């Protein structure tokens, strides 16, 4: 077994990939989680107070409290959006608890991941979650929505929107039970 000590390993001029082990199965181990370049930028935020919604209207969810934000890409003060500074594919996740102030009054609710101000992108609608209780009204519903989304690393941004329809009472998003997070998974 040999030991290689160096400060920098770089690719040959004109190439972009660095390959370790071209003929044998290779395992690369990074000490103390020192690998960089993946899973960043990353953030997690939640709402600390209950957010009331207008009935049957899509509303941006306020996530004002950050748990972490590795690259300062999440705006938790005015826009409540994630604008990553590195291009790539991102795993995006949100968990919401939607409530009505009146028992058995929640008819249906939706949550959507918006990219660049729109709920539909990449030609599909798989960035939404729906719950319909019109046959048996309820008071609340908790659900998650997740997707893998391509981001350009400069102007693309993500937000979470929710809608509730209630027969009576005030629709709201529960405090401390709703979160929004994302992290880069690759190029």
Steps between C-alpha positions, in 0.01 A plus 500: 500500500629844407421838641462812285525838669412812304310827529327502162386246243388657175376377163708508184455819300196470274317241712238539770483161671741361755499118507644302788561137410445430131537119493408382850194554712580805708368631827587851605473580871490856626606559859273692736243590234752712313344444155380822342319592183190289558206545735577873504338749487249368750246653734217419737241750620167486682218728602506601865151651507164390363433640153135568416394447139221644290247229422555318169793724395857392427725682746878502539602323820711708738807316630660770715727295725813336360644187658801524268589665169846393378545760227251772598273401210168502689324833558315464831410869537298618199470253210524164683671346201805285425732634227803268483828643374628171352335336199386141531226263602343566841291281726217723625275410792216667688279375779181691579231467765183674380217567746155647524390680816166313479454124537402297191529796265812427288380402152829490307852638501800517268871570530722589206867561435527812287803557280558855378148607599312220326346177624556320170846450355694234314171418326341316793307541824688253720604777738170508688308312768121490525265388777122476450267439795172619349336162563604507868607846617785521747668769711864466388740322272878454509685396187832526321601599152839432343667508162836516321529830316767641263622846603724732293701635796428865431137605454286188563313506830258276690205579726221303668133591450195353673122520460216386726126492452292496819123505552540712817774637720842638406749295294858512630844342487617373839801655667801279575347216293583619152841515335675561168845367408719423201851384419709444189535135398712538187572681177 
